Amino acid sequence: MKVAVLQKPLTVTIEERLVPHPGPHDVLVKVMAVGVCGSDVHYYEHGRIGARKVEKPLVQGHECAGIVVAIGSEVTRFQLGDRVAVEPGITCGKCQWCKEGRYNLCPHVAFLSSPPVDGAFAEYICHPEDLLFPIPDHLSFECATLIEPLSVGIHAVKRAGLQPGSSVLIMGMGPVGLTAIIAAKAYGARQIIVSDVEPFRLGLAEKLGATATIQAGEKNVVEEVSRLTQNLGVDMVIDTSGNARAIDSGVEAAKRGGKLVLIGFPAEDRVPVNLTLMLQREIDLYSTYRYTNTYPLGVELMASSENDVSVLLTDQYPLVQTGAALERARTNKSGSMKVIVYPHL
């Protein structure tokens, strides 16, 4: 089979490898679509994210969906031809965090495309059956790849306890921020305000259900939030951007007794935050990392006629042009949203 391999920053080659053989509890998936994630772009550009470094050639890609083409001897949930979405993190199931149900914190996780684990820019992958989820026939493989970023938003609003009727500010309208709109709607948010510097992305947010948009840089986000909430602030601020100034402004945008939820990773490990104001307003701070037990709801929301996520699918590339796909995602922030790679084109 063909695989796309990151050799070093900004260098991707196509290689031939053996098709993997499923173990007793594994499924062989013919990968039909893979979304390019921001983390893929970061590894592609810089060769690292924090302490995680690309130290040997790496197959990237973890937002994926496909067709079951072979099953292990103990597999009971799937048959040949089933259409599936892939949850990419394989955890140990034995550590304290796995047993507590917080398996996103498993220190032994093998997460597709997170060094040194190879990912899904490949024609086939093997994956445990309990991390595959059936998708309906009317849901395209491309849209099914978006269940992964949607899961990040679902986990965030669930962890922070978003209540029906709440007001929310989501900062950063990349794929995670845009699909977080869907998650916030599902949990009953009444007012969903979003901010980003790119008008193109704000337009997509409106199509997905944002009730108000703010173009950061052109308008003061905190002042606009105050105006839109009758000077109260929002119940919950969700930052997906990792921008240090946005995170600090999130403290000001949250109402007294509100919540600040952090998803995006900042460029620097330490970010200054107005802790005095947080204390005075008794604002709860929630950090979030990936997700747990979100895929069933993610499939349901992605398949719903209420959420036309096809508007997010802006660019398509065959596997042999994976390098060009990553470069497109890296350089075209104002015109591209979700870049899709097709391993079998």
C-alpha positions as CSV (number, residue, x, y, z in Angstrom):
1,M,0.0,0.0,0.0
2,K,1.0,3.6,-0.4
3,V,1.7,5.9,2.6
4,A,2.6,9.5,2.9
5,V,5.6,10.0,5.2
6,L,6.9,13.2,6.9
7,Q,10.7,12.9,6.5
8,K,11.6,16.2,8.0
9,P,9.9,19.6,8.3
10,L,8.2,20.6,5.0
11,T,9.2,17.4,3.3
12,V,6.7,14.6,2.6
13,T,7.4,11.5,0.5
14,I,5.3,8.6,-0.8
15,E,6.4,5.1,0.2
16,E,5.2,1.6,-0.4
17,R,4.6,-0.5,2.8
18,L,3.0,-3.8,3.5
19,V,-0.7,-3.8,4.3
20,P,-1.1,-4.4,8.1
21,H,-2.7,-7.6,9.3
22,P,-5.4,-7.3,12.0
23,G,-4.9,-8.9,15.3
24,P,-7.7,-10.9,17.1
25,H,-9.6,-7.7,18.2
26,D,-8.5,-5.4,15.4
27,V,-10.2,-4.3,12.2
28,L,-8.5,-3.5,8.9
29,V,-9.9,-0.3,7.6
30,K,-9.7,0.9,4.0
31,V,-9.1,4.6,4.6
32,M,-11.5,6.7,2.4
33,A,-10.9,10.2,3.8
34,V,-8.5,11.9,6.2
35,G,-8.8,15.5,7.4
36,V,-5.6,17.6,7.8
37,C,-5.5,18.7,11.5
38,G,-3.8,21.8,12.9
39,S,-1.5,19.5,14.8
40,D,-0.5,17.8,11.5
41,V,0.4,21.2,10.1
42,H,2.4,22.0,13.2
43,Y,4.5,18.8,13.0
44,Y,4.9,19.4,9.3
45,E,6.1,22.9,9.7
46,H,8.1,22.7,13.0
47,G,8.8,19.0,13.5
48,R,7.5,19.2,17.1
49,I,4.7,20.2,19.4
50,G,6.0,21.0,22.9
51,A,8.1,18.0,24.1
52,R,6.8,15.7,21.3
53,K,9.3,15.6,18.4
54,V,9.3,13.9,15.0
55,E,12.6,12.0,15.5
56,K,12.0,9.4,12.7
57,P,9.9,9.4,9.5
58,L,6.2,9.7,10.5
59,V,2.9,8.9,8.8
60,Q,0.6,11.7,9.8
61,G,-3.2,12.0,9.9
62,H,-5.7,11.0,12.6
63,E,-9.1,12.5,11.5
64,C,-10.3,9.6,9.4
65,A,-13.1,7.3,8.2
66,G,-13.3,4.3,6.0
67,I,-14.6,0.8,5.2
68,V,-14.1,-2.4,7.0
69,V,-12.2,-4.8,4.7
70,A,-10.9,-7.5,7.2
71,I,-11.6,-8.4,10.8
72,G,-9.7,-10.2,13.5
73,S,-10.8,-13.6,14.8
74,E,-12.4,-12.2,18.0
75,V,-14.2,-9.2,16.4
76,T,-18.0,-9.2,16.9
77,R,-19.2,-5.7,16.2
78,F,-18.3,-5.3,12.6
79,Q,-18.7,-7.0,9.3
80,L,-17.0,-6.5,5.9
81,G,-18.3,-3.5,4.1
82,D,-19.3,-1.5,7.3
83,R,-18.6,2.2,7.1
84,V,-16.8,3.5,10.2
85,A,-15.4,6.6,11.9
86,V,-12.1,6.0,13.7
87,E,-11.4,7.3,17.2
88,P,-7.6,7.7,17.0
89,G,-6.3,7.2,20.6
90,I,-5.5,3.7,21.6
91,T,-5.2,3.6,25.4
92,C,-4.0,0.9,27.8
93,G,-7.3,0.4,29.6
94,K,-5.4,-0.6,32.8
95,C,-4.0,2.6,34.3
96,Q,-5.7,4.7,37.0
97,W,-7.0,7.3,34.4
98,C,-8.4,4.7,32.1
99,K,-10.2,3.0,35.0
100,E,-11.6,6.3,36.1
101,G,-13.0,6.9,32.6
102,R,-10.5,9.7,31.9
103,Y,-8.7,7.7,29.3
104,N,-7.7,10.9,27.4
105,L,-5.1,11.3,30.2
106,C,-3.7,7.7,29.8
107,P,0.1,8.1,29.9
108,H,0.5,5.0,27.6
109,V,-1.8,6.2,24.8
110,A,-0.8,5.5,21.2
111,F,-2.5,8.3,19.3
112,L,-2.5,8.1,15.5
113,S,0.1,10.6,14.0
114,S,1.4,11.6,17.4
115,P,5.1,10.8,17.3
116,P,6.3,8.0,17.2
117,V,2.9,6.5,16.3
118,D,2.1,6.4,12.6
119,G,-1.3,7.7,11.4
120,A,-3.8,7.5,8.6
121,F,-2.2,9.1,5.6
122,A,-2.2,5.5,4.3
123,E,-4.4,3.3,2.1
124,Y,-5.1,1.0,5.1
125,I,-4.8,1.0,8.8
126,C,-5.5,-1.6,11.6
127,H,-7.4,-0.3,14.6
128,P,-9.1,-1.9,17.7
129,E,-12.8,-2.6,17.1
130,D,-13.9,-0.8,20.3
131,L,-12.5,2.5,18.8
132,L,-14.5,2.2,15.6
133,F,-18.0,3.6,15.2
134,P,-20.6,2.9,12.5
135,I,-21.6,5.8,10.4
136,P,-24.9,6.0,8.4
137,D,-24.9,5.7,4.6
138,H,-26.0,9.3,4.1
139,L,-23.0,10.7,6.0
140,S,-20.0,11.2,3.7
141,F,-16.6,9.9,4.7
142,E,-15.4,13.5,4.5
143,C,-17.9,14.8,7.0
144,A,-17.3,11.8,9.2
145,T,-13.6,12.9,9.6
146,L,-15.0,16.0,11.3
147,I,-16.3,13.8,14.2
148,E,-12.8,14.0,15.6
149,P,-12.5,17.8,16.0
150,L,-16.2,17.9,17.0
151,S,-15.3,15.5,19.8
152,V,-12.9,18.1,21.2
153,G,-15.7,20.6,21.5
154,I,-18.1,18.0,23.0
155,H,-15.6,17.1,25.6
156,A,-15.0,20.8,26.5
157,V,-18.6,21.7,27.0
158,K,-19.4,18.5,28.8
159,R,-16.4,18.9,31.1
160,A,-17.2,22.5,31.9
161,G,-20.9,21.7,32.5
162,L,-22.5,23.9,29.9
163,Q,-26.1,24.4,30.8
164,P,-29.2,24.9,28.6
165,G,-29.9,28.5,28.0
166,S,-26.3,29.6,28.5
167,S,-24.4,32.2,26.6
168,V,-21.1,31.2,25.1
169,L,-18.1,33.0,23.5
170,I,-15.9,30.8,21.3
171,M,-12.6,32.3,20.3
172,G,-10.9,30.9,17.2
173,M,-12.8,29.6,14.2
174,G,-10.7,26.8,13.0
175,P,-12.2,23.4,12.6
176,V,-12.3,22.8,16.4
177,G,-13.9,26.2,17.0
178,L,-16.4,25.8,14.2
179,T,-17.5,22.4,15.3
180,A,-17.6,23.6,18.9
181,I,-20.6,25.7,17.8
182,I,-22.4,22.4,17.0
183,A,-21.4,21.0,20.4
184,A,-22.6,24.2,22.2
185,K,-26.0,24.0,20.3
186,A,-26.4,20.4,21.3
187,Y,-25.9,21.2,25.0
188,G,-28.5,24.0,24.8
189,A,-26.6,27.2,24.5
190,R,-29.0,30.1,23.8
191,Q,-26.4,32.7,22.6
192,I,-23.3,31.6,20.7
193,I,-20.9,34.5,20.0
194,V,-17.7,33.8,18.1
195,S,-14.6,35.7,17.3
196,D,-11.8,35.3,14.7
197,V,-9.6,37.6,12.6
198,E,-10.7,36.1,9.3
199,P,-14.1,37.2,7.8
200,F,-14.2,33.9,5.8
201,R,-14.2,31.9,9.0
202,L,-16.8,34.1,10.6
203,G,-19.0,33.5,7.6
204,L,-18.8,29.7,8.1
205,A,-19.6,30.2,11.8
206,E,-22.9,31.9,10.9
207,K,-23.8,29.0,8.6
208,L,-23.3,26.6,11.5
209,G,-25.4,28.5,14.0
210,A,-23.4,31.3,15.6
211,T,-25.8,34.0,16.8
212,A,-23.2,36.8,16.6
213,T,-19.7,37.2,15.1
214,I,-16.8,39.5,16.1
215,Q,-13.9,40.2,13.8
216,A,-11.0,40.4,16.2
217,G,-8.5,43.1,15.3
218,E,-11.3,45.2,13.8
219,K,-13.4,45.3,16.9
220,N,-12.6,44.9,20.7
221,V,-13.9,41.5,21.5
222,V,-14.5,42.2,25.2
223,E,-16.4,45.4,24.5
224,E,-18.6,43.6,21.8
225,V,-19.3,40.8,24.2
226,S,-20.3,43.3,26.9
227,R,-22.6,45.0,24.4
228,L,-24.2,41.7,23.3
229,T,-24.8,40.5,26.8
230,Q,-26.2,43.8,28.3
231,N,-22.9,44.3,30.2
232,L,-23.1,40.9,31.9
233,G,-20.5,38.9,30.0
234,V,-21.0,35.3,28.9
235,D,-21.6,32.2,31.0
236,M,-18.7,30.4,29.3
237,V,-15.7,31.4,27.2
238,I,-14.1,28.7,25.1
239,D,-10.7,29.5,23.6
240,T,-9.6,27.2,20.7
241,S,-7.0,29.6,19.4
242,G,-4.2,29.3,22.0
243,N,-3.5,33.0,21.4
244,A,-2.1,34.5,24.6
245,R,-4.0,37.8,24.3
246,A,-7.3,36.0,23.5
247,I,-6.9,33.8,26.6
248,D,-6.4,36.9,28.8
249,S,-9.3,38.7,27.2
250,G,-11.4,35.6,27.9
251,V,-11.1,36.4,31.6
252,E,-12.7,39.8,30.9
253,A,-15.4,38.5,28.7
254,A,-16.7,36.0,31.2
255,K,-19.4,37.1,33.6
256,R,-19.0,37.0,37.3
257,G,-19.1,33.4,38.3
258,G,-18.5,32.4,34.7
259,K,-16.2,29.8,33.2
260,L,-13.1,29.9,31.0
261,V,-12.4,26.8,29.0
262,L,-9.0,26.3,27.3
263,I,-8.6,24.0,24.3
264,G,-6.0,25.6,22.1
265,F,-2.3,25.2,22.9
266,P,-0.4,28.5,23.2
267,A,2.9,29.1,21.4
268,E,4.7,29.5,24.8
269,D,4.3,27.2,27.7
270,R,3.5,30.1,30.1
271,V,0.8,32.7,29.4
272,P,0.1,35.7,31.5
273,V,-3.5,35.8,32.8
274,N,-5.2,38.4,34.9
275,L,-5.5,36.2,38.0
276,T,-6.7,39.0,40.2
277,L,-9.7,39.6,38.0
278,M,-10.4,35.8,38.0
279,L,-10.3,35.8,41.8
280,Q,-12.6,38.8,42.1
281,R,-15.1,37.4,39.7
282,E,-14.7,33.8,40.9
283,I,-14.2,32.5,37.3
284,D,-13.7,28.8,37.0
285,L,-10.8,27.7,34.7
286,Y,-11.1,24.4,32.8
287,S,-8.3,22.9,30.9
288,T,-9.3,20.2,28.3
289,Y,-7.3,17.6,26.4
290,R,-8.7,15.6,23.6
291,Y,-11.9,13.8,24.6
292,T,-13.5,10.7,26.2
293,N,-16.6,8.8,25.1
294,T,-17.7,11.5,22.6
295,Y,-17.9,9.5,19.3
296,P,-21.5,8.2,19.6
297,L,-22.9,11.7,20.1
298,G,-20.4,13.0,17.5
299,V,-21.8,10.6,14.9
300,E,-25.3,11.6,15.8
301,L,-24.7,15.3,15.5
302,M,-22.6,15.0,12.3
303,A,-25.4,13.0,10.7
304,S,-28.1,15.4,11.7
305,S,-29.8,17.4,9.0
306,E,-29.5,20.4,11.3
307,N,-25.7,20.6,10.9
308,D,-24.5,21.0,7.3
309,V,-20.8,20.6,7.9
310,S,-20.1,20.2,4.2
311,V,-19.5,23.9,4.1
312,L,-16.2,23.3,6.0
313,L,-14.8,21.0,3.3
314,T,-12.8,23.4,1.1
315,D,-9.9,21.5,-0.4
316,Q,-9.3,17.9,-1.7
317,Y,-6.1,16.1,-2.5
318,P,-5.1,12.5,-3.4
319,L,-2.6,10.7,-1.2
320,V,0.3,11.3,-3.5
321,Q,-0.2,15.1,-3.0
322,T,-0.3,14.9,0.8
323,G,2.6,17.3,1.0
324,A,0.7,19.8,-1.1
325,A,-2.4,19.3,1.1
326,L,-0.3,20.1,4.3
327,E,1.2,23.2,2.5
328,R,-2.3,24.4,1.5
329,A,-3.5,24.1,5.1
330,R,-0.4,25.9,6.4
331,T,-0.5,28.8,4.0
332,N,-4.1,29.5,3.1
333,K,-5.7,30.5,6.4
334,S,-8.0,33.0,4.8
335,G,-9.5,30.6,2.2
336,S,-9.1,27.0,3.4
337,M,-10.9,25.4,6.3
338,K,-10.8,21.6,6.2
339,V,-8.3,20.0,3.7
340,I,-9.2,16.4,2.9
341,V,-6.8,13.8,1.7
342,Y,-8.2,10.8,-0.2
343,P,-5.9,7.7,0.1
344,H,-7.5,5.9,-2.8
345,L,-7.6,8.6,-5.4
